[in-house]
Amino acid sequence: MILPSELKGFETSRFVMRPLGVEDAPDLYRHLSDPAVTAFMDIDPLETVEQAEGIVEWAEDLRQAGKGARFAIRAKADGGFAGSCGFNALVLERGCRGEIAYDLSAAWQGKGVMAEIMPALVDLGLGRLRLQRLEAFVTPGNEPSCRLLERHGFACEGVLRDYGYWKDRFWDQLLYARTARA
């Protein structure tokens, strides 16, 4: 088993995923300042690059503490920033589960990016990290995310009513999960 703090990234045929770093902050800012990207997320569109730097710092702290890992998604061909993915939370004691998460820039949506990355991300969680369970929280209405998860063996286990509070209101969340036994 590899520890989250040891995760250096992974690759697919078209993309390289490596831990978010300070060098990603300008691209992350452009990415997360787009209201279309953050529409179903628990953040408002970013207004400053400093906010992106804060997200990078959060991601590094998460990885170093062994409680998660977030990766920049970059195209092998030209280094273009496509989005981010990873584990927003890892529970390694008494649970052995991880919360999988991902977001793509508008220019990359509908181009098979996550169809390529999701199997590698699932393999990282259920294989190298030896997790028993992967979970994903989806805001109702985000049908592309629901379809992606279902195509990759996740099942909707139910609705968590008023589960989160952001953008000045409570939000339901759909709980999707996949276990190592599935």
C-alpha positions as semicolon CSV with decimal commas, in nm:
position;residue;x (nm);y (nm);z (nm)
1;M;0,000;0,000;0,000
2;I;0,124;0,347;-0,088
3;L;0,066;0,636;0,150
4;P;-0,122;0,943;0,020
5;S;0,177;1,166;0,099
6;E;0,387;0,946;-0,134
7;L;0,153;0,991;-0,430
8;K;0,350;1,155;-0,709
9;G;0,077;1,125;-0,970
10;F;-0,025;0,897;-1,254
11;E;-0,064;0,899;-1,631
12;T;-0,302;0,787;-1,902
13;S;-0,237;0,779;-2,276
14;R;-0,318;1,152;-2,321
15;F;-0,285;1,304;-1,973
16;V;-0,045;1,347;-1,684
17;M;-0,184;1,392;-1,333
18;R;0,052;1,529;-1,068
19;P;-0,014;1,687;-0,727
20;L;-0,145;2,043;-0,754
21;G;0,143;2,284;-0,703
22;V;0,196;2,657;-0,684
23;E;0,285;2,657;-1,056
24;D;-0,074;2,545;-1,126
25;A;-0,233;2,843;-0,947
26;P;-0,271;3,072;-1,255
27;D;-0,434;2,794;-1,459
28;L;-0,644;2,684;-1,162
29;Y;-0,761;3,043;-1,120
30;R;-0,869;3,068;-1,487
31;H;-1,039;2,729;-1,456
32;L;-1,229;2,797;-1,133
33;S;-1,323;3,154;-1,221
34;D;-1,558;3,015;-1,487
35;P;-1,916;3,003;-1,349
36;A;-1,993;2,708;-1,578
37;V;-1,717;2,504;-1,409
38;T;-1,823;2,590;-1,052
39;A;-2,199;2,565;-1,112
40;F;-2,234;2,234;-0,925
41;M;-1,938;2,285;-0,691
42;D;-1,930;2,403;-0,331
43;I;-1,739;2,719;-0,422
44;D;-1,822;3,045;-0,595
45;P;-1,620;3,132;-0,905
46;L;-1,275;3,249;-0,796
47;E;-1,208;3,622;-0,811
48;T;-0,832;3,626;-0,750
49;V;-0,528;3,411;-0,818
50;E;-0,465;3,422;-0,442
51;Q;-0,780;3,215;-0,394
52;A;-0,636;2,956;-0,631
53;E;-0,312;2,962;-0,432
54;G;-0,520;2,889;-0,121
55;I;-0,672;2,583;-0,290
56;V;-0,325;2,463;-0,387
57;E;-0,211;2,507;-0,025
58;W;-0,518;2,315;0,099
59;A;-0,442;2,033;-0,147
60;E;-0,076;2,012;-0,040
61;D;-0,171;2,013;0,330
62;L;-0,425;1,738;0,262
63;R;-0,166;1,522;0,083
64;Q;0,108;1,578;0,341
65;A;-0,132;1,485;0,622
66;G;-0,226;1,166;0,438
67;K;-0,592;1,268;0,425
68;G;-0,633;1,318;0,050
69;A;-0,468;1,403;-0,280
70;R;-0,562;1,643;-0,559
71;F;-0,396;1,635;-0,899
72;A;-0,367;1,882;-1,186
73;I;-0,479;1,724;-1,513
74;R;-0,244;1,826;-1,796
75;A;-0,242;1,719;-2,160
76;K;0,072;1,530;-2,256
77;A;0,071;1,691;-2,600
78;D;0,108;2,054;-2,493
79;G;0,084;2,071;-2,112
80;G;-0,259;2,233;-2,133
81;F;-0,450;2,247;-1,804
82;A;-0,770;2,044;-1,831
83;G;-0,885;2,048;-1,468
84;S;-0,822;1,858;-1,147
85;C;-0,909;1,526;-0,990
86;G;-0,826;1,314;-0,691
87;F;-0,946;1,235;-0,342
88;N;-1,093;1,514;-0,129
89;A;-1,088;1,285;0,172
90;L;-0,926;0,956;0,265
91;V;-1,024;0,754;0,570
92;L;-0,756;0,490;0,618
93;E;-0,839;0,382;0,972
94;R;-1,167;0,211;1,054
95;G;-1,312;0,280;0,711
96;C;-1,065;0,242;0,428
97;R;-1,257;0,472;0,194
98;G;-1,197;0,773;-0,024
99;E;-1,405;1,058;-0,165
100;I;-1,330;1,086;-0,534
101;A;-1,371;1,426;-0,701
102;Y;-1,300;1,587;-1,038
103;D;-1,364;1,903;-1,238
104;L;-1,292;1,988;-1,602
105;S;-1,248;2,318;-1,780
106;A;-1,527;2,395;-2,025
107;A;-1,294;2,355;-2,324
108;W;-1,220;1,995;-2,223
109;Q;-1,573;1,881;-2,139
110;G;-1,727;1,624;-2,372
111;K;-1,387;1,514;-2,511
112;G;-1,349;1,185;-2,324
113;V;-1,108;1,320;-2,064
114;M;-1,277;1,164;-1,762
115;A;-1,362;0,847;-1,955
116;E;-0,985;0,803;-1,986
117;I;-0,887;0,922;-1,639
118;M;-1,160;0,761;-1,426
119;P;-1,035;0,401;-1,466
120;A;-0,685;0,509;-1,360
121;L;-0,823;0,709;-1,066
122;V;-1,037;0,413;-0,955
123;D;-0,736;0,183;-0,989
124;L;-0,529;0,423;-0,779
125;G;-0,792;0,419;-0,504
126;L;-0,890;0,054;-0,504
127;G;-0,549;-0,074;-0,611
128;R;-0,244;0,122;-0,495
129;L;-0,417;0,283;-0,195
130;R;-0,603;-0,043;-0,118
131;L;-0,926;0,135;-0,035
132;Q;-1,236;-0,077;0,010
133;R;-1,484;0,193;-0,091
134;L;-1,487;0,497;-0,319
135;E;-1,755;0,763;-0,274
136;A;-1,854;1,062;-0,484
137;F;-2,093;1,341;-0,393
138;V;-2,290;1,490;-0,683
139;T;-2,512;1,794;-0,672
140;P;-2,854;1,706;-0,820
141;G;-2,883;1,831;-1,176
142;N;-2,525;1,741;-1,268
143;E;-2,633;1,462;-1,501
144;P;-2,299;1,429;-1,685
145;S;-2,127;1,350;-1,355
146;C;-2,395;1,095;-1,263
147;R;-2,358;0,922;-1,601
148;L;-1,978;0,918;-1,573
149;L;-1,988;0,753;-1,232
150;E;-2,247;0,497;-1,341
151;R;-2,040;0,405;-1,649
152;H;-1,749;0,331;-1,417
153;G;-1,929;0,101;-1,176
154;F;-2,057;0,348;-0,917
155;A;-2,414;0,311;-0,790
156;C;-2,630;0,586;-0,647
157;E;-2,695;0,490;-0,287
158;G;-2,932;0,774;-0,209
159;V;-2,990;1,141;-0,148
160;L;-2,832;1,321;0,145
161;R;-3,089;1,594;0,206
162;D;-2,954;1,941;0,293
163;Y;-2,609;1,784;0,324
164;G;-2,401;2,091;0,249
165;Y;-2,425;2,465;0,278
166;W;-2,266;2,692;0,019
167;K;-2,368;2,977;-0,210
168;D;-2,606;3,097;0,064
169;R;-2,826;2,786;0,076
170;F;-2,844;2,420;0,170
171;W;-2,784;2,162;-0,103
172;D;-2,882;1,799;-0,137
173;Q;-2,609;1,561;-0,248
174;L;-2,641;1,234;-0,435
175;L;-2,414;0,972;-0,281
176;Y;-2,248;0,744;-0,535
177;A;-2,022;0,459;-0,429
178;R;-1,821;0,169;-0,563
179;T;-1,657;-0,097;-0,353
180;A;-1,358;-0,319;-0,421
181;R;-1,600;-0,614;-0,438
182;A;-1,806;-0,462;-0,723
